[in-house]
Amino acid sequence: MVSISASRQAITNPRQERIAFSADLTAFAPDFTESPFRTFIDSGNYNEATVVTDCGATIPKSQSYSPCNSEFGSVFIPTTITKAYVAGSKSADSMKEWRDPARNRVRYVDSPQYALNQAGVFQRLAEIAAAK
């Protein structure tokens, strides 16, 4: 279900996500309550910069919505680590630890575009514009 509002709505259940659109409806992103983001520089991959956040104990979305409890938050594995694994200098066990969300607490934010397409939001942009 999609609910459109001009004001930030509270997260009331674990399956709910919140996405904000820019005023001109050309950009969108998950609307996290609070998340201290930082930039990770992957020096082993041409200094590629990725915006990430560090997760502590996961708390319910209804208390604080963040990449740590959102379906749009994914475990971050630096490209350098993946390259090392593919080249054979990282073991399968080491890579398994990087992929494990309980051990690797660093997250990046995926685009919600697929979910928005599935929900038919782009077909309802006129309705979103009217909610301003």
VMD Tcl script that draws the C-alpha trace (Angstrom):
set ca {
  {0.00 0.00 0.00}
  {1.23 3.50 -0.79}
  {0.24 6.49 1.29}
  {1.02 9.99 0.01}
  {1.40 12.93 2.37}
  {3.02 16.36 2.38}
  {4.30 15.74 5.92}
  {6.58 13.06 7.36}
  {4.48 10.09 8.47}
  {5.39 7.94 11.45}
  {6.61 4.40 10.85}
  {4.08 2.15 12.58}
  {4.97 -1.40 11.49}
  {8.12 -3.34 10.58}
  {7.19 -3.71 6.87}
  {6.67 0.01 6.34}
  {9.24 2.19 4.57}
  {9.23 5.97 4.05}
  {10.46 7.65 0.86}
  {10.73 11.39 0.29}
  {10.56 13.12 -3.10}
  {12.21 16.39 -4.06}
  {9.90 19.36 -4.62}
  {10.08 18.94 -8.40}
  {9.56 15.13 -8.13}
  {12.79 14.37 -9.99}
  {14.65 12.78 -7.07}
  {13.70 10.43 -4.26}
  {15.35 8.58 -1.40}
  {14.44 6.77 1.80}
  {13.51 9.34 4.44}
  {15.47 8.18 7.46}
  {14.77 9.78 10.82}
  {18.41 9.96 11.74}
  {21.57 8.33 10.52}
  {25.12 9.56 10.97}
  {26.44 8.93 7.47}
  {30.13 9.04 6.56}
  {32.09 8.64 3.36}
  {34.16 5.46 2.98}
  {37.12 5.88 0.62}
  {38.21 2.56 -0.93}
  {41.90 3.26 -1.47}
  {42.37 -0.12 -3.15}
  {39.73 0.72 -5.76}
  {40.77 4.08 -7.26}
  {39.59 5.95 -4.14}
  {35.96 5.12 -4.86}
  {33.76 6.99 -2.36}
  {30.65 5.38 -0.86}
  {28.32 6.95 1.68}
  {27.79 4.48 4.53}
  {26.55 4.35 8.11}
  {27.63 2.21 11.05}
  {24.92 0.23 12.82}
  {24.86 -0.65 16.48}
  {22.03 -2.57 18.05}
  {19.07 -2.71 15.68}
  {16.05 -0.97 17.12}
  {12.49 -1.04 15.76}
  {11.66 1.24 12.84}
  {8.87 2.78 14.89}
  {11.50 4.19 17.28}
  {14.12 5.35 14.76}
  {14.03 4.65 11.03}
  {17.52 4.10 9.58}
  {19.44 2.00 7.03}
  {20.09 -0.40 9.91}
  {16.44 -1.50 10.02}
  {15.29 -0.65 6.49}
  {14.94 -2.98 3.52}
  {16.87 -0.30 1.60}
  {19.93 -0.69 3.84}
  {22.39 -3.28 2.55}
  {25.57 -4.73 4.01}
  {28.54 -2.79 2.65}
  {31.49 -4.76 1.33}
  {34.30 -2.64 -0.13}
  {35.21 -3.50 -3.71}
  {38.80 -4.07 -2.55}
  {37.60 -6.93 -0.34}
  {35.57 -8.48 -3.18}
  {38.56 -8.19 -5.54}
  {40.80 -9.88 -2.97}
  {38.29 -12.71 -2.57}
  {38.00 -13.23 -6.34}
  {41.81 -13.17 -6.66}
  {42.07 -15.87 -4.00}
  {43.76 -13.82 -1.28}
  {40.63 -13.83 0.95}
  {39.14 -17.08 2.17}
  {35.52 -18.11 1.78}
  {35.16 -17.90 5.57}
  {36.49 -14.34 5.57}
  {34.08 -13.34 2.81}
  {31.22 -15.02 4.68}
  {32.00 -12.77 7.66}
  {31.88 -9.66 5.43}
  {28.48 -10.74 4.06}
  {27.02 -11.51 7.49}
  {24.88 -8.54 8.66}
  {25.44 -9.54 12.30}
  {29.24 -9.23 11.92}
  {29.53 -6.48 9.31}
  {27.58 -3.56 10.77}
  {28.32 -1.10 7.93}
  {25.40 -0.31 5.59}
  {24.85 1.64 2.39}
  {21.50 2.72 1.01}
  {19.99 1.07 -2.06}
  {17.75 3.04 -4.38}
  {14.04 2.49 -3.71}
  {13.29 2.73 -7.45}
  {12.37 -0.95 -7.87}
  {9.93 -0.82 -4.93}
  {8.40 2.40 -6.26}
  {7.94 0.81 -9.69}
  {6.33 -2.27 -8.14}
  {3.94 -0.08 -6.13}
  {2.95 1.96 -9.21}
  {4.13 5.22 -7.66}
  {5.52 6.68 -10.87}
  {2.11 6.29 -12.49}
  {0.69 8.36 -9.61}
  {3.08 11.34 -9.76}
  {0.17 13.75 -10.36}
  {-1.33 12.59 -7.06}
  {2.02 13.10 -5.32}
  {2.27 16.62 -6.78}
  {-1.23 17.40 -5.48}
  {-0.19 16.40 -1.93}
  {2.24 19.35 -1.66}
}
mol new
graphics top color blue
foreach p $ca { graphics top sphere $p radius 0.5 }
foreach p [lrange $ca 0 end-1] q [lrange $ca 1 end] { graphics top cylinder $p $q radius 0.2 }
display resetview
